[in-house]
Amino acid sequence: MPKTREHVIPLAIAERILKNAGAARVSEEAKVAFSDVLREIAEDIGNQAARISKHAGRKTVQEEDIKLAAK
């Protein structure tokens, strides 16, 4: 039985994003790679947002922390 991996971004959503961007067809490997890359980017933004909120003396990450971290 093949191993299944849990993806932060479901593969169907990854495929929809790529198709909305203009792809006619999307391979299974491309969906997995895209999902993995999005997870890495999201983790980086989350880590940066947490540092921003800590620097501001807060324990709670707020919307502006996310927006600033994404820039």
Steps between C-alpha positions, in 0.01 A plus 500: 500500500649839402568761764264794503623845595295764667521831320431838652360609166281216368608377159164587346544861613858504367370376165224762495750780571728381220209466256373846592851623420464360149619139512296273273606185684690439825695184582471333839868577567443868420208516745714345775795729426277809492335402828841444662634836378191682629544329839862616519403856412216496754733370772752777425228765521367347822844494661566860401156611623563331835832685532328829415231451764760398760709807416187714555459343844197289406434128517220521243580516130275758340392574145751782457783264607407262220476779245835644604665157495365430151665810353 
